[in-house]
Amino acid sequence: MALNTCPDCGSQVSSEATNCPNCGKPFTHNTEAPNFSQEPSNELPPKTWLVESILATLFCCLPFGIVGIINAAKVESNWYAGRKEIALKASRDAKKWTMIALYCGIAVGVLYILYFVVLGAAFYSSSL
């Protein structure tokens, strides 16, 4: 019994299995010998958003930035494992969570400044 790799989830599956036990993808059994001499693709992986996610985590919003980092870390590993759709989705998710972290950080900063402007105006008007 040989082991094959599931093209969808990448788990090791028996060559006699009809479905992947991890993701349920049905297999068609090919009686020909597998062709492992495929040329590597020259396509570049999608943008990972890792640097932006780290900066958003440090300077803007920790929880949303961490979600962005987690998704950014999935991009290249899935791309080079042949799971390009998963890599593209991880890249889109990393961008989404990084932008959410950025906008939340900006909103909190603006509210912080407004709070002190209003507090200063109230203090100034009460001292007159």
C-alpha positions in Angstrom: 0.0 0.0 0.0 1.4 3.4 -1.1 0.6 6.8 0.2 -0.6 9.6 -2.0 -1.0 13.3 -1.1 -4.5 14.8 -1.3 -4.5 17.7 -3.8 -7.0 19.7 -1.7 -5.8 19.4 1.9 -2.3 17.9 1.5 -2.8 15.1 3.9 -1.3 11.6 3.3 -3.9 9.2 2.1 -3.7 5.5 1.2 -3.6 4.7 -2.5 -6.5 2.4 -2.0 -8.8 5.0 -0.5 -11.8 6.3 -2.5 -12.1 9.6 -0.5 -9.7 11.7 1.6 -10.4 11.0 5.3 -9.5 14.6 6.1 -11.4 16.7 3.6 -13.6 14.1 1.9 -12.4 14.8 -1.7 -13.2 11.8 -3.9 -10.3 10.2 -5.7 -10.2 8.7 -9.2 -7.7 5.9 -9.3 -5.3 6.2 -12.1 -3.6 3.0 -13.2 -0.8 4.8 -14.9 2.4 5.6 -13.1 2.4 9.1 -11.6 4.3 11.8 -13.5 6.5 13.5 -11.0 8.6 15.3 -13.7 6.4 18.4 -13.8 8.2 21.6 -14.3 8.0 24.0 -11.4 5.7 27.0 -11.9 7.3 30.4 -12.5 4.3 32.1 -10.9 4.9 34.2 -7.9 2.9 33.7 -4.8 0.3 36.4 -3.9 1.2 39.2 -1.5 1.6 37.8 2.1 0.8 41.0 4.0 3.1 39.8 6.8 5.1 43.0 7.3 1.9 45.1 7.3 0.2 42.7 9.7 3.1 42.9 12.1 3.1 46.7 12.0 -0.7 46.8 12.4 -0.4 44.5 15.4 2.3 46.6 17.1 0.9 50.1 16.4 -2.8 49.8 15.8 -4.9 46.9 17.1 -3.4 43.8 18.6 -6.3 41.2 18.2 -7.1 42.0 14.6 -3.4 42.2 13.7 -2.7 38.8 15.1 -5.5 37.3 12.9 -3.8 39.1 9.9 -0.4 37.5 10.9 -1.9 34.1 11.1 -3.4 34.4 7.6 -0.3 35.9 6.2 1.8 33.0 7.4 -0.5 30.6 5.5 0.0 32.2 2.1 3.4 31.0 0.9 3.2 27.5 2.5 -0.1 26.8 0.7 1.1 28.3 -2.5 4.2 26.2 -2.7 2.3 23.1 -1.6 0.1 23.5 -4.7 -3.0 24.8 -2.9 -3.2 28.0 -4.8 -6.9 28.8 -4.1 -6.3 28.4 -0.3 -3.2 30.7 -0.6 -5.2 33.3 -2.5 -8.0 33.2 0.1 -5.4 33.5 2.9 -3.8 36.5 1.2 -7.3 38.2 0.9 -8.0 37.4 4.5 -4.6 38.7 5.7 -5.3 42.0 3.8 -8.8 42.3 5.3 -7.7 41.8 8.9 -4.7 44.0 8.5 -6.9 46.8 7.1 -9.4 46.3 9.9 -6.6 46.6 12.5 -5.3 49.7 10.8 -8.7 51.4 10.7 -9.5 50.5 14.3 -6.1 51.9 15.4 -6.8 55.1 13.5 -10.3 55.4 15.0 -9.0 54.8 18.6 -6.3 57.5 18.0 -8.9 60.0 16.8 -11.2 59.3 19.7 -8.3 59.7 22.1 -7.4 63.1 20.7 -11.0 64.2 20.7 -11.3 63.2 24.3 -8.4 65.4 25.4 -9.6 68.3 23.2 -13.0 68.2 24.8 -11.5 67.7 28.2 -9.1 70.6 27.7 -11.9 72.8 26.4 -14.1 72.0 29.4 -11.2 72.7 31.8 -10.4 76.0 30.0 -14.0 77.1 30.1 -14.4 76.3 33.8 -11.3 78.2 34.7 -12.6 81.4 33.1 
